[in-house]
Amino acid sequence: MTVNLWLKARGVELGASLFTAGVLIGGLAVGVPFLRARIPETFLYSFCCVAAVFLRAAIDLAVRGAVFAARTVRPMAPAETRLEPSGA
């Protein structure tokens, strides 16, 4: 996956989470009864929705970085072994 594709995918996720958070907080502003009864949970869910995208991106970057680092490390060349006839 190229950097541009990765950024587009994270951008879509971030947009969706911000939209969800906006709908929830907008529902509070309008006065939706079941949201007004749970104001702390609504803000917490809105925050978690957006934070999850950033956490997933950070974990994804860490894993990709570890895989990249593991691929760039070259294994040590085996030591030369001499095969000499025994007892000659």
Buried (B, 14 or more C-beta within 10 A) or exposed (E): EEEEEBEEEBEEBBEEBBEBBEEBBEBBEEEBEEBEEEEEEBBEEBEEBBEEBEEEBEEBEEEEEEEEEEEEEEEEEEEEEEEEEEEE
